[in-house]
Amino acid sequence: MSTGRPGFPATAGDWAIAVGVAAALLVTGLSGRHSGTYLDLLGYALLASGGLALAARRRAPVPVLAVTGLCAAGHQAAGFDVPAVAYLFAVYAAVRAGHRAVTVAASVIVLALLPLAAMASGLHDTGEAFAQARGALELAWLIAAGAAGEALRQAERRADEAERTREETARRRADEERLHIARELHDSLTHQISIIKVQAEVAVHVARKRGEQVPEALLAIREAGREAARELRATLEVLREDGKSPPHGLDHVPQLVERARTTGLDAKLTIEGRRPDVPDAVERTAYRIVQESLTNVARHAAAATASVRIDYRPDVLVIQVDDDGRATPGAAPVPGVGLLGMRERVAALGGSLRAAPRSEGGFSVQAELPVDRTP
């Protein structure tokens, strides 16, 4: 689709129009009486050149305007009484591209040159009235071509403005919705998580003050409360700041593994390969996969050990979390909210996720995330 704006390379449609105009001009020129002299050959060449120059009218509208105008005056001077059709196309393209002042100036010059060229070649010597009528007709066609170009330019400008307005409206609504979600999260979760965290901390403090041994479960609850508060605070910041500062990534995975150890789980972290430049979205997804996997191990697996492996490969990041829990080999995993969330995150990045019981017992989650930054 032709856009009428400069900077675009010539398309098949542009060449079709250019060849069509050149052919029409040549046919019109051949219909006249010519003797085949060098001057006539020059006229044919100018007719063809003026038409073919239109192929570049979108990429270089002003030069094409000059070329077609000179060709029109040239074939008139060579004795070819052919309308300046190519120049009309060039006027339309130049005005559509926004070069109104240049087009008006060029058209004034062309309108002055055409009668002089016609008189120089002996064309239209039938009288002043005919010359005036011809000049009025040429002026009318030029005005019509310019008006058409200006009308389309204004329509494109209004379309661009409408598109920009729609994008701004969509962005504003997304910002409002994001802030609404942040407020809802803050109102519904912050208070409850704070109560859990405070109660756990008080219970730990009282137990230690009495000289009693603090249960591991209570310590895990306290740490989980702290982490939940940090996670919620970071999530609210992301919602309010449109994700400009991602809160967690691969650098925070060791903290997840260390925190899992505080619950009594023998958790190990293995990192293989050389870390490439990983996109932020991939880092966040990798962190969430490890976090959700270790959370599921602590809640449901009744496992004693868990291993987290991060494998940096040239074009993919592999995350694998295995445990020795009570998952039955061959049994289909129940697609809970956490597993569904992991699948959605991985699918959004064009990766793959496998979550299933292991043949030797326990459960395994393996995700492959592309690290190529090209969309």
Steps between C-alpha positions, in 0.01 A plus 500: 500500500636837401525742785603807311774581747868551416760248601326191364666289229321456171255212500355290220194727506718810455676344204167391350369857516825640362513255209129555429539879486814471286321267259199732477725798427692311233179380332368855498829628361512230229148592387630835378680570176875479548783445258733294717771766531739528792267758652211256482711229663579746780127564542425129533778465753363790705149352492628166625730658759225717644275198546764266641621763747170455685631173644699712749222747581453373857870476582600834343188704415675834445768371257230308311297822483796679341578215258142460377461877462818527291399197293158658433657824384761306301260284300287808429811675364572189291160535332300238695158638593449256790333598831734518799337197667818391675538844653145484637585172675814664640299799627262263677787308663690812607196664659408174671853489645451852639708704251230752419713814463756326278220355287335838450831661402588215261153509343522876436831441320363207299187694400726778373732261315234292320363784278852616420603146408192456286564825317866411449398177328227667290212332685173683574554808288125526429445803716508656843155375598603136451818553699302655785249213500779244502675679786177509702449127444855419609458716811173325585661157475790611716264636767299178491814285542626716784159500671482120480845467653419746779169327578669163535782649708248648742312169517825316583586759763159461664536120488843522664364733766207268568737202531724694736197601707384139519844386616517772764150412620590131521820584689312724741237234564771240556670733750171558680426127512851428625461755780158358583648152533781639716248665733293180521808294582610749758159520668427126496840340566735741671306508826459122521864428416613757754293328770650160414853645503452685829337203672780267390768744613330545836472122545869454419595782735291362787637148453859620508432724799370199691803298398290258299613346173336676207328249269636491145147538368458827688829632366391402149169684550684810616737491203214431260314798643801724448548375146130538422512860621808567285341332200178694539688828538708425190189399305324821594805699390501321166131568450543865585817545294394290198777244554789739446699349787456121510511394867644150470708304255769237471720676756235432764470124436773414759288679761204279410710187543644624828153581628381152404776357721359683802186284470706184544524417129840394374507734200792536262570743218707414193592756233645386170627688199595862449228751575399702192313827483161371616190714431318635806181307420695173488670580832167567670346184360798286604478637853127433521543143374758421768292677765178319411674165467668524842176622654317196360774273633461645849121491495407178322793275422611386849849495351831483680721633220462732205742609231487815289702503181553807282660420166611792283511393137575713191137562407295362787487511879408168663348498849452162669370433850491136623390356833473157659146543625203269489391560139404173330689418177270504200226694676373813330572814701204695633505838317479737794512877487879509543565254219257678269669830579841355413369365170351837407822686580713255300258495205498882488878490443479231234657235723396154615419353841492140616363417845453132589595230751845347458549132425725464805247674721428859582403783270686696232437841346706592194464822304685614190492874442641663185751772580517659157397866534361526147116500500 
